[in-house]
């Protein structure tokens, strides 16, 4: 028997969306969730102190009834965009944590999903009980052209992340990070605890604005900030250099994307930026990165890849 959210037993999920000044985009996001073949039990959209018409748009949809619930929060003075974003998610989670559900999805307010996105994500969780975090990928417009986001297969972008509830509970959820990277931190903690994390490029969404520009940054500044995030997450310097070199040729704007990211990473060392990552996670991620680097050079075995029917 179907539950009110359109799920089947064992595949019940809830969604949380933090939204800050997304009035131009959020209606398309909401419409794409309403069109899902597998709908959530509850969807909490948290207006994170928007100064545009975001709350008005959310309110119109919530007033129709159904699974959408809107709430507002006041942004703390001096809080960074990323830190406040996580606080909004935690406020949303407080509203769903007592419900009976199996999976938790985080969805950015500027993503447009295909109608089978959550049906397919849940199917892959059910096919692999060691999968703790999963996501699709997305395309976005950069330098006047649409391109697929350059995402490592073990990375699950927060904009589309889905957690097995047991995994989310074991790692303790998100940790606010001033420069972002809280999604990467959850992945590190999940793998540290024996879970698998994976993104599926055949499940593609449309991102209505480039990653990292949500607080008005240019693409160059966004890439610089991502490099600083890499530093804060204890990325090994050798792995970082290889990563940036690859992005110079694979990610638009070519050259700038990799060099700006490397500059942000170096800046973290220069100013001794504080790291949020705990010691066990730091040791684990550096060991994992060096294994991956050796494997890419043909000096060691390749790391785990999922075996799923048809993929």
C-alpha positions as CSV (number, residue, x, y, z in Angstrom):
1,X,0.0,0.0,0.0
2,X,1.3,3.4,-0.9
3,X,1.8,5.9,1.9
4,X,0.6,9.6,1.6
5,X,4.0,10.6,0.2
6,X,3.9,8.2,-2.6
7,X,6.5,5.8,-1.2
8,X,6.5,2.1,-0.6
9,X,7.4,0.4,2.7
10,X,11.2,0.6,3.2
11,X,11.5,3.5,0.8
12,X,10.0,6.4,2.7
13,X,12.0,9.6,2.5
14,X,11.8,13.1,3.7
15,X,13.4,16.2,2.1
16,X,14.9,19.4,3.5
17,X,15.7,22.5,1.5
18,X,17.5,25.5,2.8
19,X,16.7,28.6,0.8
20,X,18.3,32.0,0.8
21,X,17.2,34.6,-1.8
22,X,16.1,31.9,-4.3
23,X,12.9,33.6,-5.4
24,X,13.9,33.5,-9.1
25,X,14.5,29.7,-9.0
26,X,12.6,27.9,-6.3
27,X,9.3,27.6,-8.1
28,X,10.9,25.4,-10.8
29,X,12.5,23.3,-8.0
30,X,9.2,22.8,-6.2
31,X,7.5,21.9,-9.5
32,X,10.1,19.3,-10.2
33,X,9.6,17.6,-6.8
34,X,5.8,17.7,-7.2
35,X,6.3,15.8,-10.5
36,X,8.4,13.0,-8.9
37,X,7.2,9.4,-9.4
38,X,8.2,8.7,-5.8
39,X,7.2,11.7,-3.6
40,X,8.4,12.5,-0.1
41,X,6.5,11.9,3.1
42,X,7.4,15.5,4.2
43,X,9.4,18.3,2.6
44,X,10.5,21.1,4.9
45,X,11.7,24.3,3.1
46,X,13.5,26.6,5.4
47,X,13.7,30.2,4.4
48,X,17.1,31.3,5.7
49,X,16.4,35.0,6.2
50,X,15.8,35.8,2.5
51,X,15.4,39.4,1.5
52,X,13.6,38.7,-1.8
53,X,10.3,36.9,-2.4
54,X,11.5,33.4,-1.6
55,X,9.1,33.1,1.4
56,X,6.1,34.3,-0.6
57,X,6.7,31.6,-3.2
58,X,7.2,28.9,-0.6
59,X,4.1,30.1,1.2
60,X,1.9,29.8,-1.9
61,X,2.9,26.2,-2.4
62,X,2.6,25.2,1.3
63,X,-0.9,26.7,1.4
64,X,-2.1,24.1,-1.0
65,X,-1.7,21.4,1.6
66,X,0.2,18.1,0.9
67,X,3.7,17.3,2.0
68,X,5.3,20.8,1.7
69,X,6.0,22.6,5.0
70,X,7.6,26.0,5.1
71,X,9.4,27.7,8.0
72,X,11.5,30.7,8.5
73,X,14.7,31.5,10.5
74,X,16.7,34.6,11.2
75,X,20.2,34.6,10.0
76,X,22.8,35.2,12.7
77,X,24.8,38.4,12.4
78,X,28.2,37.6,10.9
79,X,27.4,34.0,9.9
80,X,28.8,32.9,6.6
81,X,26.6,31.8,3.8
82,X,27.7,28.1,4.2
83,X,27.5,28.0,8.0
84,X,24.0,29.6,8.0
85,X,22.9,27.1,5.2
86,X,23.8,24.2,7.5
87,X,22.0,25.7,10.4
88,X,18.9,26.0,8.2
89,X,19.2,22.3,7.4
90,X,19.5,21.4,11.1
91,X,16.4,23.4,11.8
92,X,14.5,21.6,9.1
93,X,15.8,18.2,10.4
94,X,14.4,19.1,13.9
95,X,10.9,19.1,12.2
96,X,11.2,15.7,10.7
97,X,13.4,13.7,13.1
98,X,10.4,12.2,14.9
99,X,8.8,10.9,11.7
100,X,9.1,7.3,10.4
101,X,11.3,7.4,7.4
102,X,14.2,5.5,5.8
103,X,16.1,8.2,3.8
104,X,16.8,11.8,4.2
105,X,17.3,14.0,1.1
106,X,18.9,17.5,1.0
107,X,17.9,19.5,-2.0
108,X,19.1,23.0,-3.0
109,X,16.4,25.5,-3.9
110,X,17.8,26.1,-7.4
111,X,17.9,22.4,-8.6
112,X,15.5,21.1,-11.2
113,X,15.1,17.3,-11.1
114,X,14.0,14.7,-13.6
115,X,10.7,13.0,-12.6
116,X,12.3,9.7,-11.7
117,X,15.2,11.1,-9.6
118,X,14.2,9.9,-6.2
119,X,12.7,6.7,-7.5
120,X,16.0,5.8,-9.0
121,X,18.1,6.9,-6.0
122,X,16.0,4.8,-3.6
123,X,16.2,1.8,-6.0
124,X,20.0,2.0,-5.8
125,X,20.0,2.2,-2.0
126,X,17.8,-0.9,-1.9
127,X,20.2,-2.7,-4.2
128,X,23.2,-2.0,-2.0
129,X,22.7,-2.0,1.8
130,X,26.2,-0.7,2.4
131,X,25.5,2.5,0.4
132,X,25.2,5.3,3.0
133,X,25.1,8.5,0.9
134,X,24.1,8.8,-2.8
135,X,23.4,11.5,-5.3
136,X,23.0,12.3,-8.9
137,X,25.0,14.9,-10.8
138,X,24.0,18.2,-12.4
139,X,24.7,20.4,-15.4
140,X,25.1,24.2,-15.0
141,X,25.9,27.2,-17.2
142,X,29.5,28.3,-16.9
143,X,31.1,31.0,-19.2
144,X,28.0,30.9,-21.4
145,X,28.0,27.1,-22.0
146,X,26.2,24.3,-20.3
147,X,28.6,21.7,-18.8
148,X,28.4,18.8,-16.5
149,X,29.7,19.4,-13.0
150,X,33.1,17.9,-12.5
151,X,32.4,15.6,-9.6
152,X,34.4,12.7,-8.3
153,X,32.4,9.5,-8.2
154,X,32.8,9.2,-4.5
155,X,31.5,12.7,-4.0
156,X,27.8,13.4,-3.4
157,X,27.0,17.1,-3.8
158,X,24.9,18.5,-0.9
159,X,22.6,20.1,-3.5
160,X,21.3,16.5,-4.3
161,X,22.5,14.4,-1.3
162,X,20.4,11.5,0.0
163,X,21.3,9.7,3.2
164,X,20.3,6.4,4.5
165,X,18.9,7.4,7.8
166,X,21.1,4.9,9.8
167,X,24.2,6.5,8.2
168,X,23.1,10.1,8.9
169,X,22.5,9.1,12.5
170,X,25.8,7.4,12.9
171,X,27.9,10.2,11.6
172,X,26.0,12.8,13.5
173,X,24.7,14.8,10.5
174,X,26.2,18.0,9.2
175,X,28.9,20.0,10.8
176,X,28.7,23.8,10.0
177,X,31.9,24.7,8.0
178,X,32.4,28.5,7.4
179,X,33.9,28.0,3.9
180,X,31.7,25.1,2.9
181,X,32.6,21.4,2.4
182,X,30.1,20.1,4.9
183,X,28.9,17.6,2.3
184,X,32.4,16.3,1.8
185,X,32.9,16.0,5.5
186,X,29.8,13.8,5.8
187,X,31.2,11.6,3.1
188,X,34.5,11.2,4.9
189,X,32.8,10.4,8.1
190,X,30.5,7.9,6.4
191,X,33.4,6.0,4.7
192,X,35.3,6.1,8.0
193,X,32.4,4.2,9.6
194,X,32.3,1.7,6.8
195,X,29.6,3.1,4.6
196,X,29.9,3.6,0.8
197,X,29.3,7.0,-0.9
198,X,28.6,7.3,-4.6
199,X,27.2,9.7,-7.2
200,X,25.4,8.5,-10.3
201,X,26.0,10.6,-13.5
202,X,23.0,9.1,-15.3
203,X,20.7,10.8,-12.7
204,X,21.2,14.3,-13.9
205,X,19.6,17.5,-12.6
206,X,19.8,21.1,-13.8
207,X,21.5,23.6,-11.6
208,X,20.1,27.1,-12.3
209,X,23.2,29.0,-11.1
210,X,26.9,28.0,-10.8
211,X,28.0,26.3,-7.6
212,X,29.7,28.6,-5.1
213,X,28.0,31.8,-6.4
214,X,25.0,31.7,-4.1
215,X,26.4,34.6,-2.0
216,X,27.3,36.8,-5.0
217,X,30.8,35.4,-5.7
218,X,32.3,35.4,-9.1
219,X,33.4,32.0,-10.6
220,X,37.1,32.8,-9.8
221,X,36.3,33.6,-6.2
222,X,34.1,30.5,-5.9
223,X,36.9,28.3,-7.1
224,X,39.3,30.1,-4.7
225,X,36.9,29.4,-1.8
226,X,36.7,25.7,-2.9
227,X,40.4,25.5,-2.5
228,X,40.3,27.0,0.9
229,X,37.6,24.4,1.7
230,X,40.0,21.6,0.5
231,X,42.6,22.9,3.0
232,X,40.0,23.0,5.8
233,X,39.1,19.4,5.1
234,X,42.8,18.3,5.4
235,X,43.4,17.4,1.8
236,X,46.8,16.0,1.2
237,X,49.0,18.5,-0.7
238,X,50.2,16.0,-3.3
239,X,46.6,14.9,-3.9
240,X,45.5,18.6,-4.2
241,X,48.2,19.4,-6.8
242,X,47.1,16.4,-8.9
243,X,43.4,17.4,-8.5
244,X,44.0,21.0,-9.5
245,X,46.2,20.0,-12.5
246,X,43.4,17.8,-13.8
247,X,40.8,20.5,-13.3
248,X,42.8,22.9,-15.3
249,X,42.1,20.8,-18.4
250,X,38.7,19.3,-17.5
251,X,36.7,22.1,-15.8
252,X,35.6,25.5,-17.2
253,X,36.9,28.1,-17.2
254,X,39.9,26.1,-18.2
255,X,43.1,26.9,-16.4
256,X,41.4,29.3,-14.0
257,X,39.3,26.6,-12.3
258,X,42.4,24.6,-11.2
259,X,44.7,27.5,-10.5
260,X,42.2,29.5,-8.4
261,X,41.4,26.4,-6.4
262,X,45.2,25.8,-5.8
263,X,45.5,29.4,-4.7
264,X,42.8,29.1,-2.2
265,X,44.4,25.9,-0.8
266,X,47.8,27.7,-0.4
267,X,46.1,30.6,1.2
268,X,44.7,28.3,3.9
269,X,48.3,27.3,4.8
270,X,49.4,30.9,4.7
271,X,46.9,32.2,7.2
272,X,46.7,28.9,9.2
273,X,42.9,28.7,8.7
274,X,41.1,26.7,11.3
275,X,40.1,23.1,10.3
276,X,36.8,21.6,11.5
277,X,37.8,18.0,10.7
278,X,38.5,15.8,13.6
279,X,41.9,13.9,13.9
280,X,40.5,10.4,13.0
281,X,38.8,11.8,9.9
282,X,41.9,13.7,8.9
283,X,44.1,10.6,9.0
284,X,41.5,8.5,7.2
285,X,41.0,11.0,4.3
286,X,44.7,11.5,3.7
287,X,45.4,7.8,3.7
288,X,42.5,7.3,1.3
289,X,43.7,10.1,-1.0
290,X,47.2,8.7,-1.3
291,X,45.7,5.3,-2.2
292,X,43.7,6.9,-4.9
293,X,46.7,8.9,-6.2
294,X,48.8,5.7,-6.3
295,X,46.0,3.9,-8.1
296,X,45.7,6.7,-10.7
297,X,49.4,6.2,-11.4
298,X,49.0,2.5,-11.8
299,X,50.9,1.8,-8.5
300,X,48.1,0.2,-6.5
301,X,44.6,-1.4,-6.7
302,X,41.7,0.7,-7.7
303,X,39.3,1.6,-4.9
304,X,35.8,0.2,-4.5
305,X,33.2,0.8,-7.2
306,X,29.5,-0.1,-6.9
307,X,28.1,-3.2,-8.6
308,X,24.5,-2.4,-9.4
309,X,22.3,-4.2,-11.8
310,X,22.3,-2.3,-15.1
311,X,24.9,0.3,-14.1
